[in-house]
Amino acid sequence: MLRILIRHIEGHLGSLNITPLNPVYYQTVRWRRKPRWLPVAKSKMFRVPVKKKIPLEEQEELKRLFNNYRTEMKSIRAFFAEQIQDATSESALDAAEEYDEEYKKCIELNEKWNAEVKLLREETLAKEKEAEIEEILNSIEETRIKMQERQQYIENIVRLEKEKSKSYITAENIDEALDKALENPVDYNFAVDLKGNVYYGRNNKPPKVSSPPTDEVKEITAAAINT
C-alpha cells in the first residue's frame, strides 16, 4: 500500500515537471521471521487457532496407508538384516583369516626391512667410528709433532743463550772485563781521503805514498757517502 502511494505521488510530481524527492526510504526484506525472544503481537495475543477437522474417511485412509508403510519398511529392514547376517557369517571368518595372513606377511616384511636397515646403520656407524678414530689419531700426531718442534726450538734458544751467557759481564767478572777493556781500547773512528783511502783510528795519518784504493775501500767509501 505504501509503495502504491509513493508511486502515485511521484507520478503526480512528474506531471507538474517537479523533480520528485524520495521522502521515505523503504527497504523490503523477504523470508524473515520474527525472532524467538520477541513476545506475541498484541493483535494476535488472544487469538485461538482453529483446529482443522479431517473427515473420518480420510483419517481412516491415512491410517491404512501409514500402517502399510510401516509394515513394508519393517519387512525391508528384516530382509536386509538377514542378508547381511548370511553374508557375514561365512565371510567374516574368511576375512579374519585373510587379515591374519596379511598381517603376518606385513610383520615379516617389516622385520626384513628392519634387519636390512640395522645392517646399513651398523656399517655406517662403524665407518664413522673408524673415521673419527683416525681423525683423532691424526690430530694427536700433529699436536705431538708441533710440541716436539716447539720443544726443539726452545732448546735451541736456551743453548744459544747459554753460549752467549759465557761472555756476559756479571758481578764476579766485572773487574776483569774493565781491565780488559782498558787494555784493549777500540777506536771506531775512520777517515777517507779524496782518493778513497780509509784511515782507521783517531790519530792515524795518511802515508806519504798512497796506493790506489781497493775494492773494499771503494765499497766502504760508497756506503759512507750514501749514509
Backbone as CSV, one residue per row, in Angstrom:
resi,resn,N_x,N_y,N_z,CA_x,CA_y,CA_z,C_x,C_y,C_z
1,MET,0.832,-1.210,0.000,0.000,0.000,0.000,0.861,1.251,0.000
2,LEU,1.928,1.220,0.811,2.829,2.372,0.878,3.548,2.566,-0.445
3,ARG,3.915,1.455,-1.069,4.602,1.562,-2.352,3.688,2.187,-3.410
4,ILE,2.429,1.782,-3.430,1.480,2.348,-4.411,1.295,3.839,-4.178
5,LEU,1.199,4.248,-2.910,1.027,5.668,-2.588,2.232,6.483,-3.032
6,ILE,3.435,5.962,-2.814,4.647,6.699,-3.208,4.723,6.820,-4.719
7,ARG,4.390,5.741,-5.440,4.392,5.823,-6.898,3.379,6.858,-7.401
8,HIS,2.220,6.924,-6.766,1.205,7.893,-7.165,1.707,9.324,-6.958
9,ILE,2.381,9.561,-5.830,2.907,10.909,-5.563,3.995,11.263,-6.566
10,GLU,4.906,10.307,-6.867,5.968,10.579,-7.825,5.400,10.861,-9.208
11,GLY,4.346,10.120,-9.633,3.725,10.380,-10.935,3.074,11.754,-10.993
12,HIS,2.442,12.170,-9.905,1.819,13.493,-9.874,2.863,14.607,-9.946
13,LEU,3.975,14.436,-9.233,5.038,15.447,-9.291,5.692,15.471,-10.657
14,GLY,5.816,14.321,-11.319,6.396,14.297,-12.650,5.516,14.997,-13.663
15,SER,4.204,14.908,-13.528,3.305,15.615,-14.457,3.396,17.124,-14.302
16,LEU,3.779,17.598,-13.120,3.951,19.039,-12.876,5.372,19.513,-13.146
17,ASN,6.229,18.664,-13.788,7.634,18.999,-14.071,8.417,19.328,-12.787
18,ILE,8.126,18.626,-11.759,8.839,18.807,-10.484,9.635,17.523,-10.223
19,THR,10.913,17.760,-9.972,11.760,16.591,-9.688,11.368,16.011,-8.346
20,PRO,10.892,14.808,-8.341,10.432,14.239,-7.066,11.613,13.864,-6.168
21,LEU,11.460,14.124,-4.935,12.430,13.694,-3.926,11.917,12.428,-3.259
22,ASN,12.801,11.693,-2.731,12.423,10.455,-2.058,12.197,10.771,-0.589
23,PRO,10.954,11.069,-0.202,10.728,11.472,1.196,10.807,10.304,2.169
24,VAL,10.595,9.100,1.657,10.575,7.935,2.531,11.539,6.902,1.956
25,TYR,12.401,6.433,2.815,13.328,5.373,2.405,12.790,4.054,2.929
26,TYR,12.521,3.148,2.040,11.988,1.861,2.454,12.834,0.759,1.817
27,GLN,12.885,-0.348,2.474,13.658,-1.498,2.025,12.876,-2.751,2.348
28,THR,12.739,-3.587,1.344,11.954,-4.799,1.508,12.861,-5.952,1.928
29,VAL,12.458,-6.653,2.957,13.193,-7.812,3.438,12.269,-9.014,3.340
30,ARG,12.697,-10.008,2.555,11.859,-11.181,2.342,12.354,-12.347,3.180
31,TRP,11.419,-13.252,3.481,11.717,-14.502,4.170,12.408,-14.266,5.516
32,ARG,11.845,-13.363,6.249,12.394,-13.098,7.576,11.301,-13.310,8.611
33,ARG,11.562,-14.156,9.603,10.606,-14.422,10.663,10.941,-13.577,11.878
34,LYS,9.961,-13.477,12.726,10.164,-12.721,13.954,11.059,-13.518,14.892
35,PRO,12.017,-12.877,15.564,12.899,-13.610,16.487,12.112,-14.282,17.601
36,ARG,12.693,-15.331,18.164,12.022,-16.132,19.178,11.850,-15.366,20.487
37,TRP,12.738,-14.417,20.749,12.662,-13.733,22.043,11.646,-12.596,22.089
38,LEU,11.041,-12.267,20.919,10.019,-11.224,20.924,8.676,-11.819,21.341
39,PRO,7.866,-11.078,22.085,6.565,-11.616,22.532,5.548,-11.667,21.398
40,VAL,4.422,-12.223,21.702,3.340,-12.305,20.718,2.779,-10.904,20.465
41,ALA,2.448,-10.644,19.212,1.878,-9.334,18.885,0.554,-9.130,19.627
42,LYS,0.265,-7.879,19.941,-0.963,-7.572,20.678,-2.211,-7.951,19.886
43,SER,-2.107,-7.829,18.558,-3.278,-8.151,17.739,-3.545,-9.653,17.668
44,LYS,-2.537,-10.471,18.047,-2.690,-11.924,17.988,-2.569,-12.582,19.359
45,MET,-2.601,-11.764,20.389,-2.353,-12.308,21.714,-3.468,-13.262,22.155
46,PHE,-4.725,-12.885,21.912,-5.870,-13.681,22.384,-6.547,-14.453,21.260
47,ARG,-5.819,-14.641,20.164,-6.399,-15.395,19.057,-6.190,-16.882,19.293
48,VAL,-7.254,-17.664,19.133,-7.201,-19.115,19.302,-7.271,-19.740,17.915
49,PRO,-6.187,-20.451,17.499,-6.209,-21.033,16.165,-7.264,-22.142,16.062
50,VAL,-7.889,-22.189,14.934,-8.950,-23.177,14.703,-8.321,-24.476,14.228
51,LYS,-8.614,-25.587,14.900,-8.088,-26.886,14.520,-8.842,-27.412,13.310
52,LYS,-8.050,-27.840,12.332,-8.675,-28.340,11.121,-9.348,-29.689,11.390
53,LYS,-10.495,-29.836,10.856,-11.253,-31.076,11.013,-11.058,-31.947,9.789
54,ILE,-10.527,-33.163,10.050,-10.290,-34.111,8.964,-11.483,-35.060,8.900
55,PRO,-12.008,-35.300,7.729,-13.136,-36.234,7.618,-12.738,-37.628,8.088
56,LEU,-13.696,-38.378,8.539,-13.442,-39.708,9.081,-12.899,-40.646,8.006
57,GLU,-13.433,-40.575,6.812,-12.970,-41.443,5.729,-11.503,-41.160,5.391
58,GLU,-11.158,-39.869,5.334,-9.764,-39.506,5.039,-8.828,-39.942,6.168
59,GLN,-9.290,-39.818,7.388,-8.482,-40.233,8.528,-8.221,-41.737,8.501
60,GLU,-9.267,-42.531,8.155,-9.096,-43.973,8.056,-8.134,-44.344,6.926
61,GLU,-8.220,-43.593,5.833,-7.325,-43.867,4.696,-5.870,-43.558,5.050
62,LEU,-5.628,-42.436,5.733,-4.268,-42.092,6.158,-3.706,-43.133,7.131
63,LYS,-4.564,-43.622,8.030,-4.121,-44.642,8.979,-3.750,-45.929,8.251
64,ARG,-4.565,-46.305,7.248,-4.276,-47.521,6.489,-2.959,-47.381,5.721
65,LEU,-2.747,-46.224,5.084,-1.504,-46.008,4.336,-0.279,-46.028,5.260
66,PHE,-0.418,-45.437,6.435,0.701,-45.413,7.382,1.031,-46.817,7.882
67,ASN,-0.030,-47.619,8.149,0.202,-48.999,8.595,0.894,-49.823,7.509
68,ASN,0.454,-49.630,6.266,1.107,-50.342,5.160,2.585,-49.929,5.025
69,TYR,2.825,-48.634,5.117,4.204,-48.133,5.002,5.087,-48.706,6.116
70,ARG,4.557,-48.722,7.346,5.332,-49.233,8.468,5.612,-50.732,8.314
71,THR,4.597,-51.486,7.814,4.795,-52.927,7.624,5.836,-53.206,6.539
72,GLU,5.764,-52.457,5.435,6.721,-52.656,4.344,8.143,-52.295,4.775
73,MET,8.305,-51.193,5.481,9.635,-50.797,5.938,10.200,-51.811,6.926
74,LYS,9.341,-52.367,7.788,9.790,-53.379,8.741,10.246,-54.634,8.007
75,SER,9.514,-55.023,6.966,9.899,-56.196,6.178,11.223,-55.960,5.458
76,ILE,11.400,-54.754,4.899,12.649,-54.450,4.182,13.849,-54.484,5.133
77,ARG,13.681,-53.915,6.319,14.773,-53.917,7.297,15.121,-55.338,7.731
78,ALA,14.095,-56.154,7.944,14.351,-57.545,8.326,15.062,-58.304,7.214
79,PHE,14.655,-58.044,5.949,15.294,-58.706,4.816,16.774,-58.313,4.709
80,PHE,17.049,-57.028,4.835,18.447,-56.565,4.759,19.280,-57.127,5.910
81,ALA,18.691,-57.190,7.100,19.421,-57.737,8.246,19.754,-59.207,8.028
82,GLU,18.792,-59.959,7.460,19.037,-61.377,7.194,20.113,-61.566,6.135
83,GLN,20.066,-60.721,5.078,21.077,-60.820,4.026,22.469,-60.511,4.566
84,ILE,22.569,-59.475,5.377,23.879,-59.105,5.936,24.393,-60.179,6.877
85,GLN,23.497,-60.758,7.671,23.909,-61.809,8.602,24.402,-63.041,7.856
86,ASP,23.675,-63.421,6.768,24.113,-64.574,5.984,25.455,-64.307,5.300
87,ALA,25.638,-63.063,4.830,26.875,-62.736,4.114,28.069,-62.670,5.052
88,THR,27.830,-62.181,6.250,28.944,-62.003,7.185,29.245,-63.244,7.998
89,SER,28.287,-64.154,8.098,28.527,-65.348,8.921,29.642,-66.202,8.347
90,GLU,29.674,-66.357,7.007,30.710,-67.169,6.375,31.930,-66.337,6.002
91,SER,31.695,-65.140,5.492,32.824,-64.326,5.035,33.586,-63.678,6.184
92,ALA,32.946,-63.603,7.363,33.647,-62.971,8.485,34.871,-63.779,8.873
93,LEU,34.702,-65.144,8.917,35.840,-65.990,9.259,36.921,-65.914,8.188
94,ASP,36.471,-65.950,6.908,37.448,-65.841,5.820,38.184,-64.507,5.875
95,ALA,37.438,-63.449,6.154,38.067,-62.127,6.231,39.050,-62.049,7.391
96,ALA,38.680,-62.686,8.517,39.588,-62.671,9.671,40.869,-63.439,9.361
97,GLU,40.709,-64.638,8.714,41.897,-65.416,8.356,42.759,-64.660,7.346
98,GLU,42.103,-64.060,6.365,42.852,-63.290,5.367,43.581,-62.108,6.019
99,TYR,42.898,-61.472,6.963,43.523,-60.350,7.670,44.733,-60.815,8.473
100,ASP,44.604,-61.996,9.134,45.729,-62.524,9.913,46.913,-62.856,9.011
101,GLU,46.637,-63.479,7.863,47.719,-63.806,6.937,48.399,-62.538,6.418
102,GLU,47.581,-61.555,6.056,48.147,-60.296,5.567,48.963,-59.604,6.655
103,TYR,48.465,-59.691,7.876,49.185,-59.072,8.999,50.529,-59.763,9.228
104,LYS,50.536,-61.113,9.141,51.790,-61.852,9.309,52.782,-61.493,8.202
105,LYS,52.285,-61.388,6.959,53.167,-61.003,5.856,53.757,-59.609,6.084
106,CYS,52.913,-58.709,6.551,53.401,-57.348,6.823,54.451,-57.348,7.934
107,ILE,54.217,-58.161,8.963,55.183,-58.247,10.064,56.514,-58.803,9.569
108,GLU,56.459,-59.882,8.757,57.691,-60.470,8.224,58.436,-59.478,7.332
109,LEU,57.681,-58.776,6.479,58.317,-57.792,5.607,58.936,-56.651,6.415
110,ASN,58.226,-56.241,7.453,58.743,-55.167,8.302,60.014,-55.598,9.032
111,GLU,60.021,-56.844,9.525,61.223,-57.353,10.192,62.397,-57.456,9.211
112,LYS,62.105,-57.850,7.980,63.158,-57.928,6.967,63.738,-56.545,6.699
113,TRP,62.868,-55.568,6.522,63.337,-54.194,6.303,64.133,-53.682,7.504
114,ASN,63.661,-54.002,8.705,64.379,-53.564,9.907,65.771,-54.186,9.976
115,ALA,65.877,-55.468,9.591,67.190,-56.120,9.602,68.133,-55.469,8.591
116,GLU,67.621,-55.177,7.383,68.456,-54.521,6.375,68.902,-53.138,6.845
117,VAL,67.964,-52.396,7.404,68.311,-51.058,7.898,69.305,-51.144,9.054
118,LYS,69.164,-52.186,9.891,70.095,-52.364,11.008,71.509,-52.601,10.503
119,LEU,71.649,-53.472,9.476,72.971,-53.725,8.913,73.576,-52.455,8.325
120,LEU,72.767,-51.726,7.559,73.266,-50.476,6.979,73.669,-49.488,8.066
121,ARG,72.857,-49.416,9.120,73.171,-48.492,10.206,74.456,-48.887,10.923
122,GLU,74.632,-50.203,11.162,75.853,-50.660,11.825,77.084,-50.393,10.964
123,GLU,76.967,-50.638,9.646,78.097,-50.350,8.759,78.430,-48.862,8.755
124,THR,77.388,-48.047,8.685,77.618,-46.598,8.683,78.256,-46.137,9.983
125,LEU,77.754,-46.654,11.108,78.326,-46.267,12.401,79.769,-46.740,12.532
126,ALA,80.064,-47.958,12.011,81.439,-48.453,12.076,82.381,-47.578,11.249
127,LYS,81.934,-47.201,10.035,82.761,-46.325,9.197,82.962,-44.965,9.857
128,GLU,81.895,-44.428,10.407,82.021,-43.136,11.078,82.953,-43.227,12.285
129,LYS,82.872,-44.354,13.022,83.746,-44.529,14.180,85.202,-44.625,13.750
130,GLU,85.477,-45.412,12.680,86.845,-45.520,12.184,87.374,-44.163,11.720
131,ALA,86.530,-43.422,10.991,86.959,-42.101,10.526,87.234,-41.168,11.696
132,GLU,86.384,-41.248,12.719,86.586,-40.391,13.887,87.862,-40.767,14.638
133,ILE,88.109,-42.088,14.786,89.335,-42.529,15.460,90.567,-42.094,14.672
134,GLU,90.507,-42.255,13.349,91.633,-41.835,12.515,91.871,-40.333,12.614
135,GLU,90.792,-39.581,12.624,90.928,-38.126,12.756,91.540,-37.751,14.105
136,ILE,91.108,-38.441,15.158,91.663,-38.153,16.491,93.151,-38.501,16.542
137,LEU,93.520,-39.667,15.961,94.933,-40.058,15.950,95.778,-39.073,15.150
138,ASN,95.247,-38.632,14.007,95.978,-37.637,13.212,96.150,-36.335,13.978
139,SER,95.088,-35.940,14.679,95.182,-34.717,15.474,96.209,-34.862,16.595
140,ILE,96.214,-36.041,17.241,97.197,-36.275,18.309,98.618,-36.259,17.745
141,GLU,98.811,-36.889,16.574,100.137,-36.919,15.962,100.594,-35.517,15.560
142,GLU,99.681,-34.738,14.968,100.036,-33.368,14.605,100.392,-32.545,15.837
143,THR,99.616,-32.732,16.911,99.916,-31.999,18.146,101.264,-32.420,18.716
144,ARG,101.557,-33.725,18.652,102.844,-34.209,19.168,104.003,-33.628,18.364
145,ILE,103.848,-33.605,17.026,104.912,-33.054,16.176,105.115,-31.570,16.462
146,LYS,104.000,-30.839,16.598,104.113,-29.410,16.895,104.788,-29.182,18.247
147,MET,104.414,-29.971,19.244,105.034,-29.829,20.560,106.521,-30.181,20.505
148,GLN,106.856,-31.211,19.720,108.258,-31.590,19.590,109.059,-30.485,18.906
149,GLU,108.504,-29.917,17.830,109.185,-28.814,17.152,109.334,-27.611,18.074
150,ARG,108.288,-27.327,18.840,108.365,-26.201,19.764,109.421,-26.465,20.847
151,GLN,109.454,-27.711,21.340,110.451,-28.056,22.354,111.868,-27.927,21.790
152,GLN,112.052,-28.370,20.537,113.360,-28.250,19.905,113.749,-26.789,19.716
153,TYR,112.765,-25.974,19.320,113.036,-24.540,19.146,113.432,-23.898,20.473
154,ILE,112.726,-24.262,21.534,113.041,-23.704,22.854,114.421,-24.164,23.321
155,GLU,114.735,-25.433,23.072,116.052,-25.937,23.465,117.166,-25.226,22.704
156,ASN,116.963,-24.950,21.425,117.973,-24.214,20.653,118.173,-22.813,21.214
157,ILE,117.055,-22.161,21.552,117.176,-20.818,22.128,117.929,-20.868,23.457
158,VAL,117.588,-21.850,24.276,118.265,-21.969,25.577,119.755,-22.250,25.393
159,ARG,120.099,-23.115,24.423,121.511,-23.431,24.185,122.281,-22.201,23.707
160,LEU,121.669,-21.433,22.801,122.333,-20.218,22.329,122.511,-19.206,23.451
161,GLU,121.484,-19.095,24.290,121.598,-18.156,25.400,122.661,-18.605,26.397
162,LYS,122.785,-19.917,26.577,123.839,-20.406,27.465,125.214,-20.086,26.909
163,GLU,125.364,-20.255,25.572,126.651,-19.924,24.965,126.939,-18.429,25.062
164,LYS,125.889,-17.616,24.877,126.090,-16.175,24.997,126.380,-15.765,26.434
165,SER,125.811,-16.516,27.373,125.995,-16.136,28.779,127.439,-16.254,29.238
166,LYS,128.268,-16.987,28.469,129.678,-17.092,28.841,130.388,-15.758,28.721
167,SER,129.921,-14.908,27.824,130.553,-13.594,27.645,129.820,-12.481,28.375
168,TYR,128.806,-12.832,29.174,128.087,-11.804,29.924,128.988,-11.240,31.019
169,ILE,128.791,-9.973,31.335,129.504,-9.315,32.435,128.645,-9.437,33.673
170,THR,129.195,-10.111,34.664,128.475,-10.315,35.909,129.208,-9.623,37.046
171,ALA,128.655,-9.760,38.225,129.291,-9.129,39.395,130.624,-9.780,39.720
172,GLU,130.818,-11.037,39.325,132.074,-11.718,39.627,133.198,-11.321,38.684
173,ASN,132.880,-11.085,37.390,133.938,-10.802,36.415,133.922,-9.377,35.910
174,ILE,133.271,-8.477,36.622,133.214,-7.102,36.129,134.587,-6.429,36.171
175,ASP,135.401,-6.729,37.208,136.740,-6.114,37.291,137.618,-6.588,36.153
176,GLU,137.556,-7.863,35.856,138.344,-8.409,34.751,137.915,-7.816,33.420
177,ALA,136.604,-7.623,33.240,136.115,-7.034,31.996,136.565,-5.588,31.857
178,LEU,136.588,-4.835,32.963,137.043,-3.443,32.911,138.529,-3.373,32.570
179,ASP,139.327,-4.228,33.187,140.765,-4.231,32.873,141.006,-4.588,31.419
180,LYS,140.259,-5.549,30.900,140.423,-5.950,29.503,140.020,-4.832,28.559
181,ALA,138.952,-4.103,28.905,138.519,-3.006,28.047,139.519,-1.861,28.060
182,LEU,140.126,-1.593,29.226,141.124,-0.523,29.300,142.407,-0.908,28.589
183,GLU,142.781,-2.169,28.644,143.992,-2.610,27.973,143.812,-2.678,26.465
184,ASN,142.667,-2.919,25.997,142.406,-3.036,24.553,141.345,-2.014,24.138
185,PRO,141.729,-0.764,24.037,140.747,0.242,23.613,140.358,0.023,22.149
186,VAL,139.170,0.334,21.834,138.639,0.193,20.478,138.253,1.568,19.974
187,ASP,138.813,1.925,18.836,138.525,3.223,18.231,137.746,2.969,16.950
188,TYR,136.543,3.444,16.904,135.671,3.232,15.749,135.749,4.371,14.732
189,ASN,136.600,5.341,14.973,136.737,6.460,14.042,137.544,6.037,12.825
190,PHE,137.203,6.614,11.686,137.979,6.387,10.467,137.793,7.605,9.580
191,ALA,138.721,7.722,8.633,138.687,8.852,7.699,138.911,8.330,6.297
192,VAL,138.409,9.071,5.310,138.511,8.707,3.906,139.004,9.924,3.152
193,ASP,140.056,9.758,2.369,140.559,10.894,1.583,139.851,10.950,0.249
194,LEU,140.284,11.873,-0.584,139.635,12.086,-1.882,139.854,10.923,-2.836
195,LYS,140.873,10.160,-2.594,141.154,9.033,-3.467,140.486,7.752,-2.989
196,GLY,139.785,7.830,-1.910,139.095,6.652,-1.420,139.863,5.851,-0.414
197,ASN,140.964,6.370,0.082,141.725,5.645,1.081,141.067,5.807,2.440
198,VAL,141.023,4.716,3.202,140.403,4.706,4.520,141.510,4.647,5.561
199,TYR,141.329,5.475,6.594,142.301,5.536,7.680,141.543,5.313,8.980
200,TYR,141.803,4.172,9.625,141.107,3.821,10.852,141.824,4.446,12.030
201,GLY,141.055,4.837,13.026,141.608,5.417,14.246,141.590,6.934,14.204
202,ARG,141.631,7.490,15.411,141.550,8.938,15.504,142.906,9.594,15.169
203,ASN,144.026,8.973,15.556,145.346,9.585,15.432,146.141,9.062,14.256
204,ASN,145.551,8.256,13.405,146.281,7.741,12.253,146.482,8.836,11.222
205,LYS,147.605,8.800,10.525,147.917,9.764,9.486,148.052,9.045,8.158
206,PRO,147.733,9.716,7.072,147.864,9.068,5.766,149.330,8.834,5.424
207,PRO,149.628,7.756,4.727,151.013,7.505,4.312,151.469,8.508,3.256
208,LYS,152.766,8.593,3.128,153.308,9.545,2.156,152.993,9.110,0.743
209,VAL,153.103,7.841,0.460,152.796,7.332,-0.883,151.497,6.544,-0.775
210,SER,150.512,7.106,-1.399,149.202,6.459,-1.306,149.042,5.463,-2.423
211,SER,148.515,4.346,-2.081,148.225,3.312,-3.076,146.811,3.506,-3.620
212,PRO,146.556,3.010,-4.814,145.190,3.148,-5.367,144.173,2.418,-4.488
213,PRO,143.020,2.976,-4.380,142.006,2.365,-3.496,141.604,0.974,-3.988
214,THR,141.436,0.111,-3.046,141.000,-1.252,-3.358,139.468,-1.305,-3.462
215,ASP,138.991,-2.491,-3.852,137.530,-2.666,-3.965,136.853,-2.529,-2.610
216,GLU,137.485,-3.019,-1.573,136.907,-2.909,-0.234,136.806,-1.458,0.192
217,VAL,137.847,-0.691,-0.128,137.839,0.734,0.227,136.753,1.462,-0.532
218,LYS,136.591,1.125,-1.809,135.543,1.764,-2.603,134.154,1.461,-2.032
219,GLU,133.925,0.215,-1.624,132.621,-0.137,-1.053,132.365,0.624,0.234
220,ILE,133.378,0.723,1.103,133.216,1.456,2.365,132.968,2.926,2.099
221,THR,133.688,3.484,1.104,133.511,4.905,0.775,132.111,5.165,0.245
222,ALA,131.641,4.300,-0.645,130.290,4.482,-1.186,129.238,4.369,-0.093
223,ALA,129.435,3.429,0.833,128.484,3.293,1.931,128.491,4.514,2.825
224,ALA,129.678,5.074,3.075,129.758,6.272,3.913,129.105,7.464,3.241
225,ILE,129.297,7.597,1.920,128.684,8.731,1.200,127.167,8.600,1.188
226,ASN,126.679,7.375,0.986,125.219,7.175,0.947,124.566,7.440,2.297
227,THR,125.267,7.140,3.389,124.686,7.390,4.705,124.735,8.860,5.055
